[in-house]
Amino acid sequence: MKKFLMTAVLGMFALAGFSQVKWDAKFGMNFSNMTKDSEAKALPGFHLGVGMDYGFSENWSLQSGLMISSKGYKYDKDVLGADFKARPIYLDIPILAAYKFNISDNTKFVINAGPYLAFGLGGKGKFDVDGAEDIKVFKGEEGMSRFDLGIQYGIGLEISEHYLVNLTGQNGFICPWDVEDGDKPKNMTFSIGVGYRF
């Protein structure tokens, strides 16, 4: 996994030499949960990082980037006997095909979709009871898997060539735990974000 991350980062820097490449800074709010688990509830989080847009034509481009993303979920005390919150933090690497078209003289509407890869950086889980200690979500035999893979999709606006507004969804393909029977929950995130393109 480390070799892949290094390859992805070096690949993005290699593209930086092409005039069609544009870079941007992004941040925003996440709302995350687990699929196929009716007892899990959503938690707010954040995302921030750098994005890359490699234009093939006036309408088509390849979009990627490195995003630090706070995800998570929670259970009420009637499920586990105590309120529990998990807040894993991932490094997300999306690889998206984007289609753009003008809706006014200085505004483009953007539709994008493609796979994303994620690597767990850290994060904590916490039981809301007296004397409880925080647990590291990616450590130990019961910890979550650090690797995630899924699909990302979104819509957005590019305003005056510099300002970005995005609505994004992610659906994971990999269950974070070793679940043998029954439904296997997966990461799910919806985000709203803004950015500035240099």
Helices and strands as residue ranges (DSSP letters): H 2-15, E 21-34, E 43-55, E 60-70, E 73-75, H 77-80, E 84-104, E 107-127, E 135-136, E 147-159, E 163-172, E 187-197
